[in-house]
Amino acid sequence: MPLLIRKYKSVGGMMQEERIDDPDRIERYFRLFEKDDLKKLETGVKVFIEKDEWQLLP
């Protein structure tokens, strides 16, 4: 089961990590990415969108 990890800075300035393992939710997040970024994610490379760091683990 794939796992999508999102690291971001909260409003209070603390680094947060969100682990998303629901396939439907992962599919919805994939719509945010451009094709090049999506290809990188599928190979396990970390992708940055604005200030958020995303990584897909198989």
MOGI-V459478 format. One record per backbone hydrogen bond with DSSP energy under -0.5 kcal/mol. CO is the residue of the C=O (numbers start at 1). NH is the residue of the N-H. Records with the same first field share a line. If there is no record, write none. Layout:
CO->NH  NH
This chain:
3->5  57
4->20
5->55
6->18
7->53
8->10  16
10->13
14->10
16->8
18->6  20
19->21
20->4
21->23
22->26
23->27
24->28
25->29
26->30
27->31
28->31
29->32
30->33
34->38
35->39
36->40
37->41
38->42
39->43
40->43  45
41->44
47->49  54
48->50
49->52
52->49
53->7
54->47
55->5  57
57->3
